[in-house]
């Protein structure tokens, strides 16, 4: 898709058979965004929804949309948060997620801190949240309501992850039945495979990312006009990577290309987005909400605050309780709700894997001998030949 903003919106409207009303003379005019701004979205590999295509078009311009009365109204992100007319009231029944000793204020904070919304008690404008008899009454933008629905869905799923008895077996059946790969999961798996090249001598960053995109069959979107432009990084910077002896995964090769220029990648909407390391940590749009069920790691004397600090201090991420930007972590009934970058989530997964492995290895009782037998049985001779193992 290439042309002016007006032409692109008209094309999307025709394909969706929906009317799109941009606020040309209001909020868009205030931000000097007019109909003739050139736009371009290329997707040679991914088949995305109309919603994703619209967001890929609007996000670089800091625009958003609201669906009302069967019409898509298009305005700025700021207007969506500040103008009362764009806020919607919804009630969420969370009685099944709230246990007897759950602090209601903590539960409301969980909703407030895992999205980039404006709230009246923080900024003097924006939405609000109230507690009533096991229900949350929330007044916020449509985008934030979508995030809140995602929060509760993930809390419910994580709650079942370590359930016992019939609940656990039913949960496993349901997840197995629904186990189709999402676009993001598919990309994660592709990135773990060898890229098939050891050397890359490209005349430009644009060419290098194009080659990686072609090898992976995944669309890569560098933020040339946004965060990269702010750091004076353009597509013409030459790139060189040479590995004589090692065949690495695609993700390692991509990081070898990006890290020298302090760039990072984010997997979203079935595509790889490239931005600066700072933008990936500071901009809320790049943070993801995930819930980790850690009940199996807890003991009666476990200090939950210390457990949360373990997650925070085991990586070099930015956290809101230390600086004015970054992710957040909240405790809820034996689960950790974390809003952070994808890179930090990968580190957190490794932390819990190591904790569980060590916990299992030093566990007493009947389980311990069985574990030792399994470990002994699975032992294989050390590899011979080249590579790091030969040291």
N, C-alpha and C positions, 0 to 999 in steps of 0.2 A: 504494500500500500504506500503510495507516494503522491504528493500533491499539496494543496493548501489544507489548513485545518478544517475549513468549511466543507471542502470536497470530501475529506476523509469521513467527517461526521455524517454527511449525506449518504455516503456509500454504506456505512455501518447501519444507518437507519433503514435503508432500503433492504439490506440483507436480513435484518431483524424484523422488518415490517412494524417498526415502532417510530413514533415521532420523537425527535431530539430537539430540545429547546435550549440553546446556549444563551447565557445572560450577556449578550454582546455589549449592550449599552449600560450595563450596571457594573457588577464586580469584575468582569473580564476587562472592561474599558479602564477601570481603576488601576489594573495591573498591566495596562498597555498590551493586552493580548487581543489581536484582531483576527478577522476571518482569513487573512492572506498569509498567516505564518506558515512557512513550509514545514511539513511533517513527513516522516518516513518510518515505516515498520516493515521489516523483512522477516519472514518465517519460512525458510526453505525446508525445515525438517519437522517442526512442531505443528500439530493441529490443535488450535486453542479455541476456547469458547469465545463467544461474542463479548462476554464480560471481561475476559482477560485481554482481548484485543483492544477494547475500549480503554482499559486501565493502562496498557502499554503506550497508548496514544496520549493519554491525559497526564499521567504521573510526571513525565519530564517537565511539563508546563505548570506543575503544582495545581492541577485542576481535579475536580471530583464531580460526582453526579448524585442525583437523588431521584428515585423512582416514586412517582405519585400520580394517582388517577390514570395509570396506563401510559404515562409520558415520562421520558427521561429528561430531567432538568439538569443543565450543566453549569457549574459555577466554580469558584476558587475554593481550595481547602479551607482557607481562613473564613470565608463567608459561611461555609457549611458548619463550622464550629461556633461562630459568634452570633449568627442570626437565629433568633428564637423560632422563626417559621420553619427551619430545617430540622428541628429536634422532634423526635417521636417518643411517645410514652409506651412502655411495654412492661408486663409483669411476668416474672420467672418463678415458677414453683421449684424450690430447691430443697424441699423437705427430705427427699431421698438421699441428698448429698450431705445434709447436716446431721451430725451425730449429737448425742446428748450434751457433750462438753464443748462443742464448737463455739468459739467466741464470735458473736454476730458482727462485731466491728472488724475483726480480722477477715471474715468472709467478704464483707463489703470492700475492704482494702484490696482483696484479691482481684476483684472486678476493676477497681480504679487503676491499679498499678500495672496491669498487663496489657495496656493499650496506650496509644499516643493521644488520647482524647483530652480535651479541656474539661475541667470540673469546677463548679462554682466555688467549692470550698478551697480550691488551690489557686485559681486564676481570677476569680471574681466574675467570670462568665463561663458559659458552657453548660453541661448536663449535671444531673444529680442522681443520687441513689439513696433509697430508703428501705429499711427493713420492716416487714410486717408479717408476723405469724408464719415464719418459714418460707416467706416469699420475698423476692427482691423487686422493688418498683424502680425502674430505671428510665430516665429521660435523657436520650442521647441521639446522636446521628445514626443513620441507617448502617453506616460502616462499622461503628462501634457496636451496635446491636449484633451484627454478624460475628464480630470478634467474641462477644459475650456468649453467644450460642456455641461457638467453638470451644470456649473455656469449659462450659458445663459438659459438653460432649466428651472432652478429654478427661475431665475429672471423673465422670461416670465410667469411662473405659478403664482408666488406671485403677479405679476403686475395685473393679472386678479382676484385675490382673493377678492379684495374689489372694483371691478368694478361695475358700476351701469347700469341699463337698460338691453337691450338684451344681451350685452356681458356677464353679470353676469349669466343670466339664461343659456346661452349656455355653459359657463364654468362649471356650476354645473352639467348640463347634461353629459358633456364629462367626468368629474371626477367620476361621479356616474357610468357611463358605464365602465370606466376603473378601477373600484375600487376593483381589485383583490389584495389580501394581498401579499406583498413581504415577503421573508424569515425573514428580519429584523423586520418588523412590527409584524409578527406572534410571534416572540420571545418576543418582547416588551409586547404583550398581555398575553403570557404565564407567564411572570415574574410578572404580576400584580395579578395573581391568587394565592390562598393559595397553599403551597407546599405539605400540608398533613402530615407534621411531626412537632413536637415541640422540640424534643431533638435529638441531633446527637453526638454520642461518637465514633469518628473514630480514628483508630490507625495511620492514616496518612492523609495529605492534599490530596494526590492522591485519596485515598479511599473516602473522603468526597465529592470532586468534582465529582467523578464517580457516587456517589449516587444521587447528585443533577441533574447531567446529565440524569440519568436513570428516575428520577421522572418527569423531564421536557420534556423528549424525545428530547433533544437538545444537540448537540455536544459541549463540552467545551475543549478549547485548552489553557492550561497553557504554558507560555513561559519558560519552565524549563531550556533550554540551553542558554537563552538570558538574559533578564532583571532580572528574578528570580535568576538565577545563580550568576549574578553580586552582588546581595544582600545576597548571601549565603542562599537562601530559596530553599529547595529541597522538593520533594514529600513525604518525610518520617516524616515531622513535624506533631505531633499529633494535632487533632482538636476536640474541645468540644463546643457544643452549647446546652443550656437547657432553655426552656421557659415553665413554669408551667401553666400559665393562659392565654397566648395570642396565638392566631392563626394568624400568619403573612403571608404576601405575599412572593412569591418565591424570589423576588428581595431583600426584607428585610433580609430574611434568608441567601441569598448569601452574602450580605454585612456584616452580623454578622460573617460569616466565613472568609471573606477577610480582613476586615478593621483592625483587631488586628495586622496583619502583613503588613499593609500599602499597600495592594494590591487593584487593581481595575479591572473592567471588561469592555470590549468593544464589542458591537454587530456588527459583520461584516460578509458579505458573508454567511448569514444564520447560523452562529455559534457564540458562546460566547468565546472571547479571554480573558485570564487572564494575567495581567502583573502588574508591580509595579505602584503605584500612580504617582511617578515621571515620569516614561516612558510614561504613558498615557497622561501627560501634555506636555512633552518636545518633544516627537517624532511626527513628522508631519503626519506619516501614521495613527495615531490614531485620528487626528482632522477631523471634518466633516464640510462641507460648507452647510449652510442653509440660506434662505432669508425670512425675516419677513416683511410683509406689515403692516406698522403702520400708514398709512394715517388717519385712523379713530381716532387715538390718538393725532394727531397734531392739533394745533391751529395756527392762523396767527402769533402769537408772540413766537412760540416755537423755542427755541435755539437748533439746531440740534446737536451741540457739547455737550451740556448738556444732551441731550437725549441719546447720545452714552455713555457718562460717567455713566449714570444711569444703563445701561446694564453692564458695566464693573465693577462698584463698588458694585453692588448688589450680587456679588458672590466672592469667594476666588480664582478665576482662575488666571493663568499667561497670560499676554498680551504683545505683542511684543513692544508696545510703552512704556512699563515700564521696561521690562527685555529683554534679548536677545533671548528669546524663548517664545513659547506660541501662543495663537490665535490672531486674528485681527478682527476688525470691521470697515466696510466702509458704508458710506451713499450713497444711490442712489435713487433719485426721490421718496421720501417718504417711502423708504424701507431700512431695515438694512440687510446688507450682513455680516454674522458672520461665521468665521472659528474658531471652538473651539471643545472641547471634547464633547462627548454625554452627560456627566453629566452636563456640563455648559449649553448645549442646553435645557436640562430639566428644569434647573433653570430659563432660559430666558423665556421659555413658561409660567412658573408659574408667572413670573413678569408681563408679558403682560396680563395674565388672571386676575390678581389682579387689574392692572391699568384699564382694561375695566370694571370690576365689580364695582369699586369705581366710575369711570366716569359715568357709567349708573345710579348708585344709587343716585348721586347728580346732575343729569341732570335736567334742568328746562324745562318748557313748557308742551305740551300735553303728551309727552312720560313718564314724571315722574309719574302721577297718574296711568297710565296703569301698570308701573313697580311695584308700591306699591301694586296694586290689585293682580298681579301675584305672588308677594312674599308672600302676606298674604294667598292666596289660597293654595300655595305649602307648607305652614307651617305644620309640623307634631309634635305630642306630643314628649317630650323628652323620650329617651329610658329608660327602667327600667332594673335593673339587674346588672351583673358584668361588668368588663372591665373599661377602663379609664373614660367612660361616667358617672360612678357611683360616681365619685369624685364631 
